[in-house]
């Protein structure tokens, strides 16, 4: 119920009360009473009307204060909701960046392990390897080192994204290149064992 309807209801009750008093006064046998009583009741009616006006003014002021307080609370709740939404968006961005960084670190670690494994294969089998096998191992090294470099570059792009607070983490083409170079390097390294 809003403030205006409360005031209208209060005014209606006061009007009904005044009408009931007037009707009661006209039907009572004391209508022929002394003029002093009429003057006293007139004075009492004026005082009562003034008190009613004071009460109505006080009620209006109280309702206006309550309305202002409710508006202030509503704006505070809106601000809290806005802050909570922003905090949720920031948390989701952070989680997305963490997932992407984890994926890129896994790629970099796998490329490094593959590169070290291909070095071990070359050192162990250097005498038994043909020139073609050595060339294939060197190509595998280059591909795996390229995958490692692309993964590190993509990780630095994610770091820039975190500081700039863009909408979605973007490793750029470095993430995809690192994956394909890793796959190619491991494949070529596997082929070198066959030669």
Secondary structure, DSSP 8 states (H G I E B T S, - for coil): --HHHHHHHHHHHHHHHHHHHHHHHHHSGGGG--HHHHHHHHHHHHHHHHHHHHHHHHHHHHHHHHHHHHHHHHHHHHHHHHHHHHHHHHHHHHHHHHHHHHHHHHHHHHHHHHHHHHHHHHHHHTTT--HHHHHHHHHHHHHHHHHHHHHHHHHHHHHHHHHHT-SS---THHHHHHHHHHHHHHHHHHHHHH-
